[in-house]
Amino acid sequence: MRLHLGGDVSASQFSDLLLKLSNGDYPENYGMMAIASHLCTSVTTVENLISKITHTLRSSR
């Protein structure tokens, strides 16, 4: 997977997180993993997810 985030400071952290997850090297607690909130966006509905994604795509152009 390749991704260009246009100078986003957290891009390197996110990339490192993905590598750790895929390699099975990310720590877990009772079968669950805690990911830093600044690397995530929580949504409660599919509509909210679509809105977040399309808003991000539109604002990055």
N, C-alpha and C positions, 0 to 999 in steps of 0.2 A: 504494500500500500504506500502510495506517495501522496503528499499533501503540501501545498504551499499556502501559508497563512499570512503572507504579506507583512512580515516583521512582527508578528504577534509574539510577545515575550514568553507566553506560556506554551508556545509550539514545541519547544525542546522538551519541556516537562511532560507534555502530552505524548510526544513520541517515545520518550523513555518509559512512560507508563504502559503504552501499548506493547513495547518490547518485553517488559517484565511480565505482563499478563500472558502474552503468547508463549513465553519461555517457561511459565509456571513458577517464576521467581518472585511473584508479588505476595507479600505476607497476608495470611488470612486468619480470621478469628471465628471459630465455630462454623467454618464453611462459608463465611462472608468476608468480603473485602471492603475496606473503607477507602474511597477515592476522594482526594481533596476537592472541596466544593468549587474552587475557582477553575477546576478542569471539567466541571459537569454542568449540565442544565437539567433540572428536574421538571417534568411535566406530568399532568394528571389525566390528560385526554389525548386522543389521536389528533384532534383538531388543534390543540395547543402545540403539539409537536410540529405539525405541518406549518403552523404560523411562525414558530421560532425558526425553523429551517428556512422558510421562504423569506422571512425578514432578514436573516443573516445573509442569504444569497443576494438579495436586492441591495443591501447596504454595502456589500463588498465590491460592487461594480464601479 
